[in-house]
Amino acid sequence: MLLDVQDLTTYYEVERGFVKAAEEVSFYVNRGEAFGLAGESGCGKTTVALSLMRLLPPNGRIVKGRILLDGEDLVRKSEEEMRRIRWKRISIVFQGAMNALNPVFTVGSQIVEAILTHENVSKEEAWSRARKLFDMVGLDPSRLREYPHEFSGGMRQRAMIAMALACNPDLVIADEPVTALDVVVQGQVLELMKSLQKRLGLSIILITHDLSVIAETCERAAIMYAGRLVESADVVTLFKRPLHPYTYGLIGAFPSI
């Protein structure tokens, strides 16, 4: 087992009190496994992802629970310790690559910066790795010197995946990685993630509201509703024999073509 999340509870402080965004969420991810976390918008999926990375906004805090990565509790880590863990041990692909990439730096320089921050390598070696990463995700390495606005949506998402893989992490969190893309590009990016997972032996947490993405990509999945995890099973069992009414409703919401 690579990741073991136990009773994770995260609140946001607002003017009138607290918003209970995630309540006693528990799940695990095995090494080399693709795990799906599904549910409607606002159910707490992204809050769980940000909690795992310890990237919550200033008004968010983990109230209780444990996040064990190879037995180490990330909740108890200092910010300095987390900076060494992010990208190196656990990385994230955000939903909007245009917002995640800095518009005033070239895409390649941002990947190189991540490598130099966490790896004891020269700048030449970092650029060489960036070229290999671009080639791995199906991008022309000659475009490393270009800016995010010069890339299409699908290319930016591929660049974000390259950045997430820059330091050879054990776990990649993909938070709605294809929601903003058209159907054809969605399929290409999902196929890329599947092939990279198998090729590199990655563990992936795929967060989405689209159960068809879960069915296509993951081996096990959990369903969230109103901040709580209501059901967890392997993907085949989840689709064939859903136990919770909300899971049944989610599956029923997809048209049969």
Secondary structure, DSSP 8 states (H G I E B T S, - for coil): --EEEEEEEEEEEETTEEEEEEEEEEEEE-TT-EEEEE--TTSSHHHHHHHHHT---TTEEEEEEEEEETTEEGGG--HHHHHHHBTTTEEEE-S-HHHHS-TTS-HHHHHHHHHHHHS---HHHHHHHHHHHHHHTT--GGGGGS-GGGS-HHHHHHHHHHHHTTT--SEEEEESTTTTS-HHHHHHHHHHHHHHHHHHT-EEEEEES-HHHHHHH-SEEEEEETTEEEEEEEHHHHHHS--SHHHHHHHHTS---
